[in-house]
């Protein structure tokens, strides 16, 4: 999977160390060489940054046309 900067992605696993849960949506802000990993920024629905997480390709998937946004309280 070749993600690019500014692609919207969905986390496929929890990243509790940074407060990210499976299903959270983020934006790729940096792609490491050879797509080894990605920096992904996750926002609240009001636009505040919740986390910036380093994720491997297997921890993410591209947003699909049929995905529905849901809400959960951060914390």
JODAPE-V911161 format. One record per residue. RES is the residue in one small letter. PSI is psi in degrees with one decimal (999 if undefined). Layout:
BEGIN
res->{RES,RES}
psi->{PSI,PSI}
END
This chain:
BEGIN
res->{x,x,x,x,x,x,x,x,x,x,x,x,x,x,x,x,x,x,x,x,x,x,x,x,x,x,x,x,x,x,x,x,x,x,x,x,x,x,x,x,x,x,x,x,x,x,x,x,x,x,x,x,x,x,x,x,x,x,x,x,x,x,x,x,x,x,x,x,x,x,x,x,x,x,x}
psi->{121.8,100.1,153.4,161.1,139.5,1.9,140.5,137.2,161.4,133.5,132.6,-5.4,156.5,148.6,73.4,-24.7,-21.4,6.7,22.1,136.9,153.6,133.6,-14.5,147.1,139.4,-179.2,131.8,122.8,-11.6,139.1,123.5,158.2,142.8,22.9,30.8,-31.7,168.8,145.6,127.3,128.6,132.0,132.7,154.8,169.8,-14.6,4.1,5.8,142.0,124.4,-43.8,156.1,115.0,142.3,125.1,142.0,160.9,-37.1,-10.8,-1.3,158.3,153.4,152.5,134.7,154.1,-28.2,1.4,144.6,134.4,138.1,172.3,142.8,152.4,132.2,147.1,999}
END
